[in-house]
Amino acid sequence: MKIILTKDHPKLGDEGAVVEVAVGYARNYLLPRKLALPATRHNIQVSEIGRVKREKAAHRLAEAEAELGRKLAELSCTITVAAGDEDRLFGSVTAADVSEAIAREGIKIDKKKIQIAEPIKKLGIYSIEVRVSPEVLVPVKVWVVKE
């Protein structure tokens, strides 16, 4: 029986794929759980329209991520902290601190997307990576200065 997948399936394929499966598997498992639809002419047309919409949405998302990456690449932010002798900080600069500094520059970034390789415990200039998308890491220059 030919079916159209309505959700990604690890063994059968991605959403919108038309695949051939056993009749019992389709009727007893896939169709009742709304994981698939019968491959009728109407359902194929609806699936094609949905695929086009998903592609457009993915394209818009990729453009927005690229624009955010360009803005972040040009960004340089400053974090002022209390420091003691030999420019050592009282504590350390965290991803939340970097997120707040970037927000002051007008760009909101979730602190979970900020990747600090090692704890920042001294004054200086650091390059911090921000994960804009699963594939793209953008370096942001962060200045850690004394109060």
JONORHU-V691388 format. One line per field, one symbol per residue. ss: DSSP state (H for helix, E for strand, - for the rest). phi: phi as a letter, one per 30 degrees, with the letter a starting at -180 (. if undefined). burial: I if it has 16 or more other ideal C-beta (glycine too) atoms within 10 Angstrom, else O. A space follows every 50 residues. Layout:
# JONORHU-V691388
ss: ???
phi: ???
burial: ???
This chain:
# JONORHU-V691388
ss: -EEEE---E---E----EEE--HHHHHHHH-----EEE--HHHHHHHHHH HHHHHHHHHHHHHHHHHHHHHHHH-EEEEEE-E-HHHEEEEEE-HHHHHH HHHH------HHHEE----EEE-EEEEEEEE-----EEEEEEEEEE-
phi: .cbcdcbdbdcckdejdcbcbdeddddcbddddhdabddddddddddddd dddddddddddddddddddddddddbbcbcbdbcdhhdddjbdcdddddd dddddjbdbddddcccdbecbbdlcbccccddbeccccdbdbccbdd
burial: IOIIIIOOIOOIOOOIOOIOIOOOOIOOOIIOOOIIIOIOOOIIOOIOOO OOOOOOOOOOOOOOIOOIIOIIOOIOIOIOIOIOOOOOIOOOIOIOIIIO IIOOOOOOIOOOOIOIOOOIOOIOOIOIOIOIOOOOOIOIOIOIOOO
